[in-house]
Amino acid sequence: MKRFFDNLYKASRIIIILAPFVILGWLIKQDLALTGRLEFTYDFSHDSPVITDLFPAGRCSQIFQVKDKQEFFQQIFNEPVYFEVRMPQKFDTATVEITYQNIKQPLIQLGLATLGSQDWSYDFKPLENQSLDSLNWFKIADSQGTIWQRQKKYLNREQFNSEADNFENKIVYNFNSKDSEIPSTIDYLVSDYRSPQEVNGWKTATVKFNLANARLNNRKVRFAISSPGLNNGNYNIPLLNIKVVFAKQPLTFKEIILKGFNYFKARF
């Protein structure tokens, strides 16, 4: 029995000694993003150290719990609302995935704060565009977005791209849903928009931004959720989940050593 407790004591000492180094190593890996990918999620169950609460608070409800589930959501009843995400280093792109409910709003957009002459400068992309979703054209949807064809001719993006230069004047890129109608001379719409996926009453939409022109404030990027017309009725948009994935090229061995040195130098 004495030997057992001696061994237990030795094992406990080893764990206590190694634990801080394991935790520190994990933190370094997270902050340095050695693989070139860094992912954060905010599910409204508790505050996130990386993704802020939605603001201003006066445009949002309190946080509610989904009945009989360990899931939480917050409603937006005025727009726009904002959230910020800490970015520990420079990245090339940010992919934002939002899970929400929408009954009445024909257009929900997500915007990235960008550099510009005015404080309110945003690059908006649709999370949900019901005008495009209901368009009765043949549709090619893939990971790059969607191509709509007035008449079915191409079966995939590769076929379309191989001939697109021949009819450039018949293509509209990133069609503005505010336009009253599509000109009769246009045969194709090309956009990085993809219709949201719906599961159990919740829709999930994904938007990807280039961060080259992103506006940073204290190492944070800001996003805006907007739905024109939301302020004109007794409607709301419940949000269940926000996921942000930053991406860039993976670090080389030399860069890992240099960033590791700078990381320790800054903290110790």
N, C-alpha and C positions, 0 to 999 in steps of 0.2 A: 504493500500500500504506500509506503514511504517513497519507493522508487517512482510510483505513478505520479504522486504529487510533485516530486522533483522534476520529472519530465514535463508535467503540465506547467510548472513554474518557468522552466526554460523556454518552452514553446510560447508562453504568454509574453515573456520578455522580448523574444524575437519578433512577435507580431507587433508589439508596442513600438519597437525600434523601426520596423520596416513600414508600418502603416503611414506615417507622414510622408515618406518618400514615394510610396505608391500613389497616395492622394495628390501629391505635388506633380508627379509624372502625368497623372490623368489630367490635371488642370492645365499643364503645359501643352499636352497634346490637343486639348480642346481649344485653347487660345491660339496656338500656332497653326491649327488646321493643316497638319502635315500632309493629309491626303488631298488638300485643296477644296474640301467640302466641310461646311459647318452648318448644323441644323438646330433650330430652336422652335419650341412649341409652347403656346399659351392656351390652356383649356378652361380658363375662368374658375378653376377650383381653388386656386390660390395665386398670390402675386408672383410674377416672374421677375427674376433679377436681370433679365435681358430684354424682354418685350414689355413695354409699359402698358398700363391700363388705357382704355379708350378715353379720349378727352375731346372737347370739354365735357365734364360730367353731366352738365345740364341737358345735354342732347341724348343721354343714355338712361336706361332704367337701372335699377339695382340688379344684382346678379341673382338668378333663380336656379333652382335645381330641377332637372328633368324628373318627372314623377317616376318613382320606383327604380331610379337609376343613379349611379354615381357619376352623373354628367351635369354640367352647369352651362348656363347661357346668359347672355346679356342682350337687351333689345336696343336698337337704334331707332329713335322716333323723330329726330331732326338731323339734317346733314349740312355740311360734311362733318365727320368725326375723324379723329387722327389716332395713330399710335406710332411709337418710335421703337427702333430695334438697335441695340448696341452692336457695333461692328468692330471687333478688336484689331482688325488689320484691313488692308486693302483687298477687295474682291472684285471680280469682273461682273458677276451677275447676281441677282437676287430673284429666287422663285418663291412666290407667296401663294400658299394654298389656304383658302378660307371655306369653312363649313357653316352654312347658314340656312335660313328659310326665307322664301319670298313668295308672296301671293299676288300682290297688287302692282309691284313696280316693274315696268317694262325694261328699265335699264339700271344696272348696278355697276359702278366703276370703282377701280382701285387706282390711285395715283401715287407716283413717287415724286417727292420734293426734289426739284432740280435747280441748278444754278441759273440765275436770270436777273434781269434788271429790277424785277419786283419780288417782294417777299413771297407772294402767293403764286409760285411758278411750279406747275405739276405736270408730269407726263401721265395722262390717264389712259387706262386700258380697261375694256369691259370684263367684269366677272360674269355677268349675265346680260345678254342682249336678246330680248324676246322677239324683236323685229327680224333679226337674222335667224333665230331658232325656228321661226314659223315660215321662213322663206321657202316657197315651193320650187326650189331648184335642186338639181342633182348635186350632192355634196360629197367631197372627199375630205375626211377628217383623219389627221394623224398627229404625231407628237409635235409637229411644227406648226400646227394650226388647222385652218379649214380653207378649202377652195370650193366656191359655188359656181356651177355652170348652168347657164340658161337652158342649154340643150346638152344632153348627155353625150360626151365625146371621149373623155379621158377617164381611165379607171384608177389611176394613181398619180401622185405628185411628179414622179419621174417622167411619165408620159407628157404631162402638162408642161413641165419646165423645158422639155426638149423642143417645144414649138412655141413657147410663150413670146419669144422675140418677134415672131412673125405677125402677131396681132396685139402688140403692146397698147395700141390706142383703144382696144376693146376691153381693157382690164382696169378695174379700180382696186387700189390697195387700201386696206383698212377703211372700208366704207363707213361713213358717218351716218348713224342711225337717225339723226335729226333731219336728214334730207327727206323730202316728202316722197320721193320715188326714185327708183333706179332708172337712169336715162336709157332709152330704148336702144341706143347704140352700144351699150355695154353688155357683154356676154359673160364676163367672168368677174367674180369678187374674190380677192385674196386677202387673208388676214391671219394673224397669229392667234386669233380668238378660237376657243373651243367651247362647245356647249357644256354647262355643268353636268356632273353626274349626280343622280338622286338615289339615296338609299334611306328607307324608313322615314321619309318625309323631310330629310335633310339633304340639301344640295352642296356639292363640293366643286369649287371652281379654282383654277390655277392660272396665275399670270406671271410672266417672266419679264424682268427689267434688266437693261444694261445699266451698270452703275458708273459709267465713265463720266456722266454729267450730274451725278447725284449730289445734292447739297448735304453736307455733314455739319452737325452741331454737337460738339463734345463727343465725337466718335459715334454718333447716332445718325441713322437715316430715318426719315419720316415718311409715313404713308398716310393717304387720305382715302376714306371710304365715302363715296358720293352716290346719291340716287336722286336725280332731279325729279321733283314732284312729291318727294316724301314729306315735305313740310306742308303740303296742301291738303292732307287728309288724315284721318285717324288710323294710320297704318304704322307698322313698325317692322324692322328686320332683325330677327334674333340671330346672334352669332354664337356658334358652339365651339369653334376651334380656329386658331390662327397658327399656321406653320410657315416658317421662313427658312429657306435654304440658301446660304451664300456659297458661291463657287468661284474657283479660279484654277490655274494650272497647279498641279502638285509641286511641293517644294523639292528642290534638288538637295543632295546631301550637304553641299556647301552652304546653302541657304538655311538648312536645319541647324547646322552648327552655329552660324552667325546669329540667327534669331534666338536660339537657345541661350547664347552668351548675353545678348541684349536683354532677354527676358529676366535672367538672374540679376544682371547689372541694375535693371530698373527697380527690382523688388528687394534687393539685398544691398 
